[in-house]
Amino acid sequence: MPTKSIKCIVCNKTFFEGQGVKLVLGGRELYFHSKSCALKFFKSMVLYLDQKDLERAVVSTLKEFEQRIKELEERSKKHIETIH
């Protein structure tokens, strides 16, 4: 069965369904042929966001990733302790 052909919204490159990056934002499905095109889109989109909203989003996202790193370090530490 042939797969659906999709065009990247950043560079207009054609790729097939199941490849590339698909994100649902603002109630829209966004398709990018690569993660670099997705990053270009996000860099441009950030410029349109309200500064206060952007600052809150940065703080929240930093906290999320700091927590993930802390959890990974704790798991790694526990794993090392069980080996010894």
Number of C-alpha atoms within 10 A of each C-alpha: 3 6 9 9 10 18 15 19 15 17 12 11 12 13 18 13 16 11 12 16 16 17 12 9 8 7 7 8 9 16 21 26 23 17 12 12 18 20 13 13 15 11 11 10 10 11 10 9 11 9 11 9 9 14 12 11 12 12 10 12 12 12 12 11 11 12 12 12 12 11 12 12 12 12 12 12 11 11 11 10 9 8 6 5
